[in-house]
Amino acid sequence: MGRGKIVIRRIDNSTNRQVTFSKRRGGLLKKAKELSILCDAEVGLVVFSSTGRLYECFLAWFDMC
């Protein structure tokens, strides 16, 4: 059947927003690693929360920072 499209907009509920942030952050990191491996590319990814906290720093050629 396939997945339905969602409207991309800010999530008002802070709990739901944090859960979505955590899930999507993990997916984004996985995609960056896959791109690095498949294409032999140097990939850098830095993710900050809405409060400014550094959550992920992924550099493909250094593995993790």
KAWO-V999696 format. One record per pair of residues at least 12 apart in sequence whose ideal C-beta (glycine too) atoms are under 8 Angstrom apart, sorted by the first residue. I is the first residue (numbers start at 1). GAP is how many residues later the second one is. Records with the same first field share a line. If there is no record, write none. Layout:
I=GAP, GAP
//
This chain:
17=33
21=28, 29
25=22, 30, 31
28=17, 19, 28
29=16, 18, 27, 29
32=13, 26, 28
33=25, 27
36=24
41=19
42=17, 18, 19
43=15, 16, 17
44=14, 15, 16
45=12, 13, 14
46=12
//
